C-alpha cells in the first residue's frame, strides 16, 4: 500500500470524517513501512518511537497548514 497523496489545501467545507480517514490511512501506511509515509510523518513528528495516530494527525494538519 502506498501513502495517500498530499492534496495541499482544504476544500471550502472540510469533512472531519475525511480528515480522520486520511490520518488513519497515513498511519497504516507508515506502520507497513511505506517510506513515503514515514518521510511525511518524520517531517513533523519525533521518529524515535513507533508512529502513532497522533503523529499521523499532526502530519495531516501541518500539511494543510
C-alpha positions in Angstrom: 0.0 0.0 0.0 1.4 3.4 -0.8 1.0 6.5 1.2 -2.1 8.7 0.4 -1.1 11.8 -1.6 -0.9 15.2 0.0 -3.5 17.4 -1.6 -2.3 20.8 -0.4 -5.4 22.8 0.6 -8.6 22.1 2.4 -11.9 22.2 0.4 -14.3 25.0 1.3 -16.3 22.7 3.7 -13.8 20.1 5.0 -15.2 16.9 6.5 -13.8 15.9 9.8 -14.6 12.3 8.9 -12.5 12.6 5.8 -9.6 14.1 7.7 -9.8 11.3 10.3 -9.7 8.7 7.5 -6.7 10.4 5.9 -4.8 10.2 9.2 -5.7 6.5 9.7 -4.6 5.7 6.1 -1.3 7.5 6.7 -0.8 5.7 10.0 -1.5 2.3 8.3 1.0 3.1 5.5 3.7 4.2 7.9 3.2 1.1 10.1 3.6 -1.1 7.0 6.9 0.5 6.4 6.0 2.7 3.4 9.0 5.0 3.0 6.9 7.9 1.6 4.5 7.8 4.6 7.4 7.5 7.0 9.1 10.5 5.4 5.9 12.6 5.6 5.4 11.7 9.3 9.1 12.2 10.1 8.9 15.8 8.8 6.7 16.8 11.7 6.9 14.1 14.4 9.6 12.5 16.5 10.6 9.3 14.8 12.4 7.9 17.8 9.3 5.9 18.7 6.6 4.0 16.8 4.3 6.1 14.7 1.1 6.9 16.5 -2.3 8.1 15.3 -1.4 11.5 16.9 1.7 11.7 14.7 -0.4 11.0 11.6 -3.0 13.6 12.7 -0.2 16.2 13.3 1.2 15.4 9.9 -2.1 15.9 8.1 -2.8 19.1 10.0 0.6 20.6 9.3 0.5 19.6 5.6 -2.8 21.5 5.2 -1.2 24.5 7.1 
